[in-house]
Amino acid sequence: MDLVTTYYKTPIGIAKIIGNDNGIQAISVIDDASTTLSIPKEIPNVLQDCVLQLEEYFDGKRKKFDLKLNPQGTDFQKSVWKELLNIPFNKTRSYLQQTKALGDVKAIRAVASANGKNPIWIVIPCHRVIGSDGSLTGYAGGVWRKKWLLEHESGTKQQTLF
């Protein structure tokens, strides 16, 4: 089945959502304000639940996503992304803890790399992985977004930036 795309305006950027009947393949965030002009009024049926759940998340009404996911990557990347789903809402885990959970502490760089390639923003919560010293470290969507998401999950009132 062909992939379909929609856009959803979040408080921290425009989410680009791609998927089909096999599941959500990608959610990314884009900064290009011109995209707001192309946000469709009609959301493809297969993406409506994803948009609704993201909306509930940003409204503070959802702590766990219940979506059919179909991220594309290597078997190793998929195992890392699957483990990310085990990090509860409003909790963080260090890269070392994440590596231990996967069973190979020597794979810390590979795990960090796979985290950085996570194709499903927010739903697969790579933003919940931090440095062992508590630092926010890198984040594909920008460290400021990672900080915003972690504070949002902690119940801190967040300012809408977009």
LINPEWO-V869822 format. One record per residue. PHI is phi as a letter, one per 20 degrees, with the letter a starting at -180 (* if undefined). OMEGA is omega in whole degrees, -180 to 180 (999 if undefined). D_CENTER is the distance of its C-alpha to the mean C-alpha in Angstrom with 2 decimals. Layout:
BEGIN
phi = <PHI & PHI>
omega = <OMEGA & OMEGA>
d_center = <D_CENTER & D_CENTER>
END
This chain:
BEGIN
phi = <* & f & f & c & c & b & c & c & e & d & f & c & p & e & e & d & d & c & a & b & f & e & p & f & e & b & c & c & d & c & e & f & f & f & f & g & f & d & f & f & f & e & e & g & g & f & d & f & f & f & f & f & f & f & f & f & f & f & e & m & d & c & d & b & e & c & c & f & d & b & f & d & a & f & g & f & g & f & f & f & f & f & f & g & f & e & e & f & g & m & c & c & b & f & g & f & f & f & f & f & f & e & n & b & f & f & e & g & f & f & f & f & f & f & g & f & d & g & e & c & g & m & f & e & e & f & f & e & e & c & f & g & e & n & f & f & l & f & b & g & e & o & g & f & f & g & f & g & f & f & f & g & f & e & n & f & f & d & e & f & d & c>
omega = <-180 & 176 & 174 & -176 & 170 & 179 & 180 & -179 & 177 & 178 & -176 & 177 & 179 & 177 & 174 & -175 & -179 & 178 & 175 & -179 & 179 & 177 & 177 & -179 & -178 & 167 & 179 & 179 & 180 & -177 & -173 & -177 & -179 & 179 & -180 & 178 & -177 & 177 & -175 & 175 & 179 & 179 & 178 & -177 & -175 & -179 & -176 & -179 & 178 & 179 & 179 & -179 & 175 & 178 & 178 & 178 & -178 & 176 & -180 & -177 & -178 & 179 & -179 & 180 & 179 & -177 & 172 & -177 & 179 & -180 & 180 & 179 & 178 & 177 & 179 & 179 & -180 & 178 & 177 & -179 & 178 & 179 & 177 & -180 & 180 & 179 & -176 & 173 & 178 & 175 & 175 & 178 & 177 & 176 & 178 & 177 & 179 & 179 & 178 & 179 & 178 & 174 & -180 & -177 & 179 & -176 & -173 & 179 & 179 & 178 & 178 & 179 & 179 & 176 & -179 & -180 & 179 & -176 & -174 & -178 & 176 & -177 & 169 & -163 & 177 & 178 & -179 & 178 & -176 & 176 & 180 & 180 & 180 & -180 & -177 & -179 & -175 & 177 & -175 & -180 & -178 & -178 & 179 & 177 & 178 & 178 & -180 & -178 & 180 & 177 & 177 & -179 & 180 & 179 & 177 & 179 & -176 & 177 & 174 & -175 & -180 & 999>
d_center = <23.70 & 22.57 & 19.00 & 18.54 & 16.42 & 15.90 & 14.68 & 13.73 & 14.62 & 12.49 & 14.14 & 12.38 & 12.61 & 12.81 & 9.97 & 11.36 & 10.98 & 13.02 & 14.54 & 17.87 & 19.73 & 18.35 & 14.81 & 11.59 & 11.63 & 9.06 & 6.91 & 7.55 & 9.04 & 12.76 & 15.44 & 18.39 & 20.12 & 22.29 & 19.52 & 20.08 & 23.40 & 22.03 & 19.71 & 21.42 & 23.18 & 22.97 & 19.68 & 20.23 & 20.86 & 18.37 & 15.47 & 17.00 & 15.56 & 11.93 & 13.02 & 14.95 & 12.36 & 10.05 & 13.45 & 14.37 & 11.40 & 12.35 & 15.96 & 15.64 & 16.72 & 13.91 & 12.84 & 11.89 & 10.58 & 13.32 & 12.48 & 14.03 & 11.68 & 13.31 & 11.42 & 14.16 & 15.17 & 17.89 & 18.76 & 17.98 & 14.45 & 13.93 & 15.56 & 13.33 & 10.11 & 12.27 & 13.29 & 9.93 & 10.10 & 13.34 & 12.28 & 13.29 & 12.21 & 13.90 & 14.57 & 13.94 & 15.14 & 16.73 & 16.37 & 19.84 & 19.05 & 16.20 & 18.82 & 21.44 & 19.46 & 19.34 & 23.08 & 23.69 & 23.77 & 25.02 & 21.84 & 19.98 & 19.72 & 18.61 & 15.89 & 14.74 & 15.00 & 13.00 & 10.13 & 10.54 & 10.61 & 7.40 & 7.48 & 4.77 & 2.12 & 2.20 & 4.40 & 4.69 & 4.94 & 6.29 & 7.03 & 9.56 & 11.53 & 14.43 & 17.82 & 20.71 & 22.42 & 19.69 & 18.73 & 15.26 & 15.88 & 13.95 & 10.48 & 9.90 & 9.17 & 12.19 & 13.24 & 14.23 & 10.77 & 9.89 & 13.25 & 12.77 & 9.76 & 11.87 & 14.90 & 13.63 & 12.99 & 16.41 & 18.06 & 19.03 & 19.80 & 17.66 & 19.10 & 17.78 & 17.68 & 17.51>
END
